[in-house]
């Protein structure tokens, strides 16, 4: 009896250790039985776009992080990430309808990003319905195990990889690249204004965690909380969204804080 008890304890300890070591990623967690939904369809890629996407996906992608909505893997060349959407197969039946509704809202948000804010979000490919996309991806998990992923069977997006906004601005400040920082902030205000004018509302507008920078170009990297509203330039909303950034810049470089305020006032 003691041996059986020890075996069971060791089994669960080992299972928990492996779960933590892999960042809770398993192929099972990104595998779904979602049915085709025409509302999730996007325009087919051009021949040139197909060639570019297939080239991007011909390299290994290694585990980077996880979020509530997805597991994130980075390309070998460091320029892209692929986000596989998480699916919970163990939900009780009375939770399934709620999760299906959540998936639908999330997927429509990804579609808004891809169709209306492609440049502003860096989303270069979106695959929400299972298809005949016959390419296998070399996916490398957190402990270095390779998983061949037939991409046509999975729901995912491919996005340009960016440095987090606050980190990028701090590096520019440290290197005294204030002109680059000002250019980044100007473009950020224009991005927020453009999004507002398109009637796209973000339920999670955290600039610290959800925005990034490539060079001096800001990107919204978290694209899972968009919804459509009446198009209008909402200056007060932009002031609210940038309030924490103002405080951050005020402490690190008041000159940049003044620049940000000036750009918002110009709207």
SERO-4910 file (N, C-alpha, C, O; in steps of 0.05 Angstrom, whole numbers):
BEGIN
 pado doro    nc1    nc2    nc3   cac1   cac2   cac3    cc1    cc2    cc3    oc1    oc2    oc3
  Unk    A     17    -24      0      0      0      0     17     25      0     11     45    -14
  Unk    A     39     24     16     58     47     18     71     52    -10     74     75    -18
  Unk    A     78     30    -24     91     33    -50     71     46    -70     79     63    -86
  Unk    A     46     38    -68     26     49    -87     23     79    -81     21     95    -99
  Unk    A     21     86    -55     18    114    -47     42    131    -57     38    153    -68
  Unk    A     66    120    -53     90    134    -62     90    138    -92     98    159   -102
  Unk    A     82    117   -106     81    118   -136     62    140   -145     68    156   -163
  Unk    A     38    141   -132     18    162   -139     29    190   -134     25    208   -150
  Unk    A     41    193   -110     52    219   -103     74    227   -123     74    250   -133
  Unk    A     92    209   -130    114    215   -149    102    221   -176    113    239   -190
  Unk    A     81    207   -184     69    212   -210     59    241   -212     64    255   -231
  Unk    A     44    250   -191     32    277   -192     54    298   -189     51    320   -201
  Unk    A     75    293   -173     96    312   -171    111    315   -197    117    338   -206
  Unk    A    116    293   -211    129    294   -237    112    308   -257    122    324   -273
  Unk    A     86    302   -257     68    315   -276     67    345   -272     68    360   -292
  Unk    A     66    353   -247     66    382   -242     92    395   -250     92    417   -261
  Unk    A    115    382   -245    141    392   -253    142    396   -283    151    417   -293
  Unk    A    134    375   -298    134    377   -327    116    399   -337    123    413   -356
  Unk    A     93    402   -324     74    423   -332     87    450   -329     84    467   -347
  Unk    A    101    454   -307    113    480   -302    137    485   -321    141    507   -331
  Unk    A    152    464   -326    176    466   -343    168    473   -372    183    486   -386
  Unk    A    145    463   -381    136    468   -409    119    493   -411    108    498   -433
  Unk    A    116    508   -390     98    532   -391     69    524   -396     54    540   -407
  Unk    A     62    500   -387     35    489   -390     27    484   -419      4    479   -425
  Unk    A     47    486   -438     40    481   -466     39    451   -472     57    436   -464
  Unk    A     19    443   -486     17    417   -499      3    422   -526    -13    440   -529
  Unk    A      8    404   -545     -5    407   -571    -36    404   -567    -51    416   -581
  Unk    A    -43    388   -548    -72    384   -542    -85    410   -535   -109    414   -542
  Unk    A    -71    428   -521    -83    453   -513    -88    473   -536   -104    492   -533
  Unk    A    -76    468   -559    -81    486   -582    -97    472   -603   -101    482   -625
  Unk    A   -106    448   -597   -122    432   -616   -152    436   -610   -160    434   -587
  Unk    A   -167    442   -630   -196    447   -626   -213    430   -644   -204    417   -663
  Unk    A   -239    429   -637   -259    416   -654   -278    437   -664   -301    431   -670
  Unk    A   -269    462   -666   -285    484   -676   -294    478   -705   -278    470   -721
  Unk    A   -319    484   -710   -329    480   -737   -326    505   -754   -321    527   -743
  Unk    A   -327    502   -780   -324    524   -799   -345    546   -792   -368    540   -788
  Unk    A   -336    571   -792   -353    594   -787   -347    615   -809   -325    626   -809
  Unk    A   -366    621   -826   -361    640   -848   -354    668   -837   -340    684   -850
  Unk    A   -363    674   -812   -357    700   -801   -327    704   -794   -317    726   -791
  Unk    A   -312    681   -793   -284    682   -787   -266    682   -812   -241    684   -810
  Unk    A   -278    680   -835   -263    679   -860   -250    707   -866   -262    727   -861
  Unk    A   -226    706   -878   -213    731   -887   -207    727   -917   -207    704   -927
  Unk    A   -200    748   -930   -194    747   -959   -169    729   -963   -151    729   -948
  Unk    A   -170    713   -985   -147    696   -991   -122    712   -997   -123    735  -1006
  Unk    A    -99    700   -991    -73    713   -997    -68    714  -1027    -77    697  -1042
  Unk    A    -54    735  -1036    -45    736  -1063    -22    716  -1066    -12    706  -1046
  Unk    A    -15    711  -1091      7    692  -1096     33    701  -1082     48    685  -1071
  Unk    A     38    727  -1084     62    739  -1071     61    736  -1041     81    729  -1028
  Unk    A     38    742  -1030     34    740  -1000     38    711   -991     50    706   -970
  Unk    A     27    692  -1006     29    664   -999     59    656   -998     67    642   -980
  Unk    A     74    665  -1018    102    658  -1019    117    669   -994    133    656   -982
  Unk    A    110    694   -987    123    707   -964    116    693   -938    133    688   -921
  Unk    A     90    686   -935     81    672   -910     94    645   -908    103    637   -886
  Unk    A     95    630   -930    107    603   -929    136    604   -922    147    587   -909
  Unk    A    150    625   -932    178    629   -925    181    634   -895    199    623   -882
  Unk    A    164    652   -884    165    658   -856    161    632   -839    175    627   -820
  Unk    A    142    616   -848    134    592   -833    152    567   -839    147    546   -828
  Unk    A    172    571   -856    190    549   -862    212    546   -841    228    526   -842
  Unk    A    214    565   -822    235    564   -801    223    554   -775    199    555   -772
  Unk    A    239    544   -757    229    535   -731    219    559   -715    229    582   -717
  Unk    A    198    555   -699    188    574   -680    190    563   -652    181    540   -647
  Unk    A    203    577   -634    208    567   -607    191    582   -586    184    605   -589
  Unk    A    184    567   -565    167    577   -543    177    604   -533    201    607   -526
  Unk    A    159    624   -531    166    650   -520    151    656   -495    162    664   -475
  Unk    A    124    653   -496    108    661   -473     80    649   -476     74    636   -496
  Unk    A     63    655   -456     35    647   -459     18    669   -447     27    684   -430
  Unk    A     -7    670   -457    -26    689   -446    -53    675   -442    -55    651   -445
  Unk    A    -73    690   -435    -99    679   -431   -110    667   -457   -124    647   -456
  Unk    A   -104    680   -479   -116    672   -504    -98    654   -521   -108    639   -538
  Unk    A    -72    655   -517    -55    641   -536    -28    633   -523    -20    643   -503
  Unk    A    -15    613   -537     13    607   -533     29    621   -555     21    620   -578
  Unk    A     51    633   -548     66    650   -567     94    637   -572    108    629   -553
  Unk    A    101    635   -597    127    623   -605    141    643   -624    128    656   -641
  Unk    A    167    645   -621    183    665   -636    198    651   -659    208    628   -656
  Unk    A    200    664   -682    214    653   -705    244    653   -700    255    669   -684
  Unk    A    258    635   -714    287    632   -710    301    658   -717    322    665   -705
  Unk    A    291    673   -737    304    698   -745    297    722   -727    308    744   -731
  Unk    A    280    717   -707    273    738   -688    254    760   -698    249    779   -684
  Unk    A    243    756   -722    227    778   -734    197    774   -731    181    792   -735
  Unk    A    188    749   -724    160    743   -723    153    726   -699    170    714   -686
  Unk    A    127    727   -692    116    708   -672     92    695   -685     78    706   -702
  Unk    A     86    671   -676     61    657   -683     46    653   -657     57    643   -637
  Unk    A     21    659   -657      4    656   -633    -17    635   -639    -35    639   -656
  Unk    A    -15    612   -625    -35    591   -627    -56    595   -605    -49    598   -582
  Unk    A    -81    596   -613   -102    602   -594   -108    578   -576   -108    555   -585
  Unk    A   -112    583   -551   -115    562   -531   -144    552   -531   -163    567   -534
  Unk    A   -146    526   -527   -173    513   -525   -173    495   -501   -154    480   -496
  Unk    A   -195    496   -487   -198    479   -462   -217    457   -468   -241    461   -470
  Unk    A   -207    432   -470   -224    409   -476   -238    397   -451   -255    380   -454
  Unk    A   -230    407   -428   -240    394   -404   -263    410   -391   -271    405   -368
  Unk    A   -274    430   -406   -295    446   -395   -321    430   -392   -328    414   -410
  Unk    A   -335    433   -370   -361    420   -366   -380    430   -388   -377    453   -398
  Unk    A   -400    415   -395   -419    423   -416   -432    450   -411   -437    465   -430
  Unk    A   -438    457   -386   -452    482   -381   -433    506   -384   -443    529   -384
  Unk    A   -407    502   -388   -388    524   -394   -383    526   -424   -373    547   -432
  Unk    A   -390    506   -439   -382    506   -467   -393    529   -483   -379    542   -499
  Unk    A   -419    535   -479   -432    556   -494   -418    583   -488   -415    600   -506
  Unk    A   -411    587   -463   -397    612   -455   -370    614   -469   -362    635   -478
  Unk    A   -355    591   -469   -329    591   -482   -331    595   -512   -315    608   -524
  Unk    A   -352    583   -524   -356    587   -553   -362    616   -559   -352    627   -579
  Unk    A   -377    629   -542   -383    658   -545   -357    674   -543   -353    693   -558
  Unk    A   -341    667   -523   -315    681   -519   -297    677   -544   -285    696   -553
  Unk    A   -295    652   -554   -279    647   -578   -289    664   -601   -273    676   -615
  Unk    A   -315    666   -604   -326    681   -626   -318    710   -624   -310    723   -644
  Unk    A   -321    722   -600   -313    750   -596   -283    754   -601   -275    773   -614
  Unk    A   -267    735   -591   -238    738   -595   -231    736   -624   -215    752   -634
  Unk    A   -243    717   -638   -236    714   -667   -245    738   -683   -231    746   -702
  Unk    A   -268    749   -677   -277    773   -691   -257    796   -686   -253    813   -703
  Unk    A   -246    797   -662   -226    818   -655   -201    814   -672   -190    834   -683
  Unk    A   -192    789   -675   -168    784   -691   -174    792   -720   -156    802   -734
  Unk    A   -198    787   -729   -205    793   -757   -205    823   -761   -196    833   -782
  Unk    A   -215    839   -741   -214    868   -743   -185    877   -746   -179    894   -762
  Unk    A   -167    866   -730   -139    873   -731   -127    867   -758   -113    884   -770
  Unk    A   -133    844   -769   -122    836   -795   -133    852   -818   -118    860   -836
  Unk    A   -159    857   -818   -172    871   -840   -170    901   -839   -169    914   -860
  Unk    A   -170    912   -815   -172    942   -813   -147    955   -801   -143    979   -805
  Unk    A   -130    939   -787   -107    951   -773    -82    934   -778    -66    930   -760
  Unk    A    -79    924   -802    -57    906   -807    -30    920   -802    -12    908   -789
  Unk    A    -26    944   -812     -1    958   -808      3    966   -779     25    965   -769
  Unk    A    -19    973   -766    -17    983   -738    -13    960   -718     -5    965   -695
  Unk    A    -19    935   -726    -16    912   -708      6    893   -716     14    876   -701
  Unk    A     15    896   -741     36    877   -751     26    849   -756     42    831   -759
  Unk    A      0    845   -757    -11    818   -763     -8    814   -793    -19    828   -809
  Unk    A      7    793   -801     13    788   -829     -3    764   -840     -5    761   -864
  Unk    A    -14    747   -822    -29    724   -831    -48    716   -809    -41    715   -785
  Unk    A    -72    709   -817    -93    700   -797   -107    675   -808   -116    674   -831
  Unk    A   -109    655   -791   -120    629   -798   -139    620   -776   -130    609   -756
  Unk    A   -165    625   -780   -185    620   -759   -203    596   -765   -215    584   -747
  Unk    A   -205    588   -791   -220    564   -798   -200    543   -809   -181    550   -822
  Unk    A   -206    518   -802   -189    497   -813   -190    497   -843   -211    504   -855
  Unk    A   -167    491   -856   -165    494   -885   -146    474   -897   -136    456   -883
  Unk    A   -141    477   -923   -122    459   -937    -94    472   -938    -79    466   -956
  Unk    A    -89    490   -919    -62    503   -918    -42    481   -911    -38    474   -887
  Unk    A    -29    470   -931    -14    446   -927     16    451   -922     34    443   -937
  Unk    A     21    464   -899     49    468   -891     51    459   -862     34    464   -845
  Unk    A     73    445   -856     78    436   -829     99    453   -816    120    458   -827
  Unk    A     93    463   -792    110    481   -777    127    465   -757    117    447   -744
  Unk    A    152    472   -755    170    460   -734    167    477   -709    179    499   -707
  Unk    A    152    467   -690    146    482   -665    163    470   -643    163    446   -638
  Unk    A    179    487   -629    197    478   -608    186    488   -582    183    512   -577
  Unk    A    181    469   -563    169    477   -538    191    487   -518    214    489   -526
  Unk    A    183    493   -494    200    506   -475    224    488   -466    244    499   -458
  Unk    A    221    462   -468    243    444   -460    257    432   -485    272    413   -483
  Unk    A    252    445   -508    267    438   -532    257    415   -549    270    406   -567
  Unk    A    233    405   -542    221    383   -558    208    395   -583    194    415   -582
  Unk    A    213    382   -606    202    392   -632    175    378   -637    172    354   -633
  Unk    A    156    394   -646    129    384   -652    122    392   -681    121    416   -687
  Unk    A    118    373   -699    108    380   -726     79    387   -725     62    371   -717
  Unk    A     73    412   -733     45    422   -732     34    426   -760     43    445   -774
  Unk    A     15    409   -769      2    414   -795    -16    438   -793    -38    436   -782
  Unk    A     -8    461   -803    -20    486   -797    -49    488   -806    -65    503   -793
  Unk    A    -57    474   -826    -85    475   -835   -105    466   -815   -129    472   -818
  Unk    A    -96    452   -794   -115    441   -774   -117    459   -749   -131    452   -730
  Unk    A   -102    481   -749   -101    497   -724   -110    526   -729   -110    536   -752
  Unk    A   -117    539   -707   -125    568   -708   -102    584   -697    -92    579   -675
  Unk    A    -92    604   -713    -68    619   -705    -66    645   -720    -81    649   -740
  Unk    A    -48    662   -711    -41    685   -727    -11    688   -727      3    679   -708
  Unk    A      0    702   -747     28    708   -749     31    738   -748     16    753   -762
  Unk    A     50    747   -732     52    776   -727     82    784   -726     99    768   -718
  Unk    A     87    808   -734    115    818   -731    122    820   -701    105    827   -685
  Unk    A    146    813   -695    155    814   -667    166    842   -660    181    854   -675
  Unk    A    157    852   -638    164    879   -630    175    879   -601    168    862   -585
  Unk    A    191    900   -595    199    904   -567    177    919   -553    163    935   -565
  Unk    A    173    913   -527    152    927   -512    156    957   -512    179    966   -510
  Unk    A    134    972   -514    136   1001   -518    152   1015   -496    170   1030   -502
  Unk    A    146   1010   -471    160   1023   -449    189   1016   -449    206   1034   -444
  Unk    A    196    991   -454    224    983   -455    239    997   -477    261   1007   -473
  Unk    A    226    999   -501    238   1012   -524    243   1042   -518    264   1052   -524
  Unk    A    223   1055   -506    226   1084   -500    248   1088   -479    264   1106   -481
  Unk    A    250   1070   -459    270   1072   -438    298   1069   -451    317   1083   -443
  Unk    A    301   1051   -470    327   1047   -483    334   1071   -499    357   1079   -500
  Unk    A    315   1084   -513    320   1108   -528    329   1131   -510    347   1146   -516
  Unk    A    316   1133   -487    323   1154   -467    351   1149   -457    367   1168   -455
  Unk    A    357   1125   -451    384   1118   -440    405   1124   -461    427   1134   -454
  Unk    A    400   1119   -486    419   1124   -508    418   1152   -518    432   1159   -537
  Unk    A    401   1169   -506    398   1197   -514    388   1200   -543    394   1219   -557
  Unk    A    372   1181   -551    360   1181   -578    332   1194   -575    311   1181   -581
  Unk    A    331   1219   -566    306   1232   -561    289   1237   -586    265   1237   -585
  Unk    A    303   1243   -608    289   1247   -633    273   1222   -641    251   1224   -651
  Unk    A    286   1199   -638    272   1173   -644    249   1169   -625    228   1160   -634
  Unk    A    253   1176   -600    231   1172   -581    208   1191   -587    185   1183   -585
  Unk    A    214   1215   -595    192   1234   -602    177   1224   -627    153   1226   -628
  Unk    A    192   1214   -646    179   1203   -670    161   1180   -663    139   1178   -674
  Unk    A    170   1163   -645    154   1140   -636    128   1149   -623    107   1139   -628
  Unk    A    131   1169   -606    107   1180   -591     88   1193   -610     63   1190   -607
  Unk    A     98   1208   -630     80   1221   -649     65   1200   -665     41   1202   -669
  Unk    A     79   1179   -673     65   1157   -688     45   1142   -671     24   1133   -680
  Unk    A     52   1140   -645     33   1126   -626      7   1142   -624    -15   1130   -625
  Unk    A      9   1168   -621    -15   1185   -620    -32   1182   -645    -56   1180   -645
  Unk    A    -18   1183   -668    -32   1180   -694    -45   1152   -696    -67   1150   -706
  Unk    A    -32   1132   -686    -44   1105   -686    -70   1104   -670    -90   1094   -679
  Unk    A    -68   1115   -646    -92   1115   -628   -115   1132   -641   -138   1124   -639
  Unk    A   -107   1154   -653   -128   1171   -666   -140   1157   -690   -164   1158   -694
  Unk    A   -123   1144   -706   -133   1129   -729   -152   1107   -721   -173   1103   -734
  Unk    A   -144   1092   -701   -161   1071   -691   -188   1081   -682   -209   1069   -687
  Unk    A   -188   1104   -668   -213   1116   -659   -230   1125   -682   -254   1122   -681
  Unk    A   -218   1137   -702   -232   1147   -725   -245   1124   -742   -264   1128   -756
  Unk    A   -233   1100   -740   -244   1077   -753   -267   1064   -738   -281   1046   -748
  Unk    A   -271   1074   -713   -292   1062   -697   -285   1036   -685   -301   1018   -681
  Unk    A   -259   1033   -678   -249   1008   -665   -242   1014   -636   -224   1030   -631
  Unk    A   -256   1001   -618   -252   1005   -589   -237    982   -578   -242    959   -585
  Unk    A   -218    988   -560   -202    967   -547   -209    966   -518   -207    985   -503
  Unk    A   -219    942   -510   -228    938   -482   -204    936   -463   -208    937   -438
  Unk    A   -180    932   -474   -156    928   -456   -133    946   -467   -114    935   -477
  Unk    A   -135    972   -464   -116    991   -477    -91    996   -460    -84   1019   -457
  Unk    A    -78    976   -450    -55    979   -434    -30    983   -451    -20    964   -463
  Unk    A    -20   1007   -452      3   1013   -470     28    999   -460     46    993   -476
  Unk    A     30    993   -435     54    981   -423     58    952   -432     80    944   -439
  Unk    A     36    937   -433     38    908   -439     28    901   -467     35    880   -477
  Unk    A     11    918   -479     -2    910   -503      8    924   -528     -2    920   -550
  Unk    A     28    942   -525     39    956   -548     69    951   -550     83    947   -529
  Unk    A     79    951   -574    108    947   -579    118    967   -599    104    984   -609
  Unk    A    144    964   -605    157    982   -624    176    966   -641    191    949   -631
  Unk    A    176    972   -667    197    962   -686    210    987   -697    197   1002   -712
  Unk    A    235    991   -691    248   1016   -700    236   1040   -685    239   1042   -661
  Unk    A    221   1057   -700    206   1078   -687    176   1075   -693    160   1094   -689
  Unk    A    168   1051   -702    140   1046   -709    126   1032   -687    133   1009   -681
  Unk    A    106   1044   -674     91   1030   -653     72   1010   -665     61   1014   -687
  Unk    A     67    988   -651     48    968   -659     31    960   -635     41    959   -613
  Unk    A      6    954   -640    -10    942   -619     -7    912   -622    -17    900   -641
  Unk    A      6    900   -602     13    871   -605     -9    853   -593    -11    830   -601
  Unk    A    -24    863   -575    -47    848   -564    -72    856   -579    -81    879   -576
  Unk    A    -83    838   -595   -105    846   -613   -131    831   -607   -148    828   -624
  Unk    A   -133    821   -582   -156    804   -576   -179    817   -562   -198    803   -553
  Unk    A   -180    844   -561   -202    857   -546   -214    880   -562   -224    899   -551
  Unk    A   -213    878   -589   -226    899   -606   -256    894   -609   -265    871   -610
  Unk    A   -270    915   -612   -298    914   -621   -305    939   -636   -293    960   -631
  Unk    A   -325    938   -653   -333    960   -669   -352    978   -654   -371    969   -641
  Unk    A   -348   1005   -656   -367   1025   -646   -370   1047   -667   -359   1044   -689
  Unk    A   -385   1067   -661   -388   1090   -680   -362   1104   -684   -348   1111   -665
  Unk    A   -354   1108   -709   -328   1121   -715   -329   1151   -706   -346   1166   -713
  Unk    A   -309   1158   -690   -305   1186   -683   -278   1189   -669   -268   1170   -656
  Unk    A   -266   1212   -671   -241   1218   -657   -248   1225   -628   -258   1246   -622
  Unk    A   -241   1207   -610   -247   1211   -581   -221   1219   -567   -206   1202   -558
  Unk    A   -217   1245   -566   -192   1256   -554   -190   1249   -524   -169   1243   -514
  Unk    A   -213   1250   -510   -213   1244   -482   -204   1215   -476   -190   1209   -457
  Unk    A   -212   1197   -494   -204   1169   -491   -174   1166   -495   -161   1150   -481
  Unk    A   -163   1180   -514   -134   1179   -519   -119   1191   -495    -98   1180   -487
  Unk    A   -129   1212   -483   -117   1223   -458   -118   1202   -436    -98   1199   -421
  Unk    A   -140   1188   -434   -143   1167   -413   -123   1144   -418   -110   1135   -399
  Unk    A   -121   1136   -442   -104   1113   -449    -75   1120   -444    -59   1102   -435
  Unk    A    -67   1145   -449    -38   1152   -447    -31   1163   -419     -8   1171   -415
  Unk    A    -50   1163   -400    -44   1175   -374    -21   1161   -360     -3   1174   -349
  Unk    A    -20   1134   -360      2   1120   -346     28   1125   -360     49   1127   -347
  Unk    A     27   1127   -387     52   1133   -402     62   1161   -395     86   1166   -392
  Unk    A     44   1180   -391     52   1207   -382     67   1206   -356     88   1218   -353
  Unk    A     57   1191   -337     70   1188   -311     98   1175   -314    117   1183   -301
  Unk    A     99   1155   -331    124   1141   -336    145   1160   -348    168   1161   -339
  Unk    A    137   1176   -368    156   1194   -381    163   1218   -363    185   1228   -364
  Unk    A    144   1227   -347    149   1249   -329    172   1243   -310    188   1261   -303
  Unk    A    174   1218   -302    195   1210   -283    222   1206   -298    243   1211   -287
  Unk    A    221   1197   -323    245   1190   -337    255   1211   -356    280   1214   -359
  Unk    A    237   1226   -368    246   1247   -387    223   1266   -392    206   1262   -410
  Unk    A    221   1288   -376    199   1307   -378    197   1319   -406    175   1327   -415
  Unk    A    219   1321   -421    218   1331   -448    200   1314   -466    185   1325   -482
  Unk    A    201   1288   -463    185   1270   -478    156   1271   -469    137   1269   -485
  Unk    A    152   1275   -443    125   1278   -433    111   1303   -445     88   1301   -453
  Unk    A    126   1325   -447    115   1349   -459    109   1344   -489     89   1354   -499
  Unk    A    126   1329   -502    122   1323   -531     96   1307   -534     81   1313   -553
  Unk    A     92   1287   -517     68   1271   -519     43   1288   -515     23   1286   -530
  Unk    A     43   1306   -495     21   1323   -490     15   1341   -514     -8   1345   -522
  Unk    A     36   1352   -526     33   1370   -549     21   1355   -573      3   1366   -586
  Unk    A     29   1330   -577     18   1315   -600    -12   1309   -596    -27   1309   -615
  Unk    A    -20   1304   -571    -48   1299   -566    -64   1324   -569    -87   1324   -579
  Unk    A    -53   1347   -560    -67   1373   -563    -71   1380   -592    -91   1394   -598
  Unk    A    -54   1371   -609    -56   1377   -638    -79   1363   -652    -87   1370   -674
  Unk    A    -90   1342   -639   -111   1326   -652   -136   1343   -657   -156   1332   -668
***
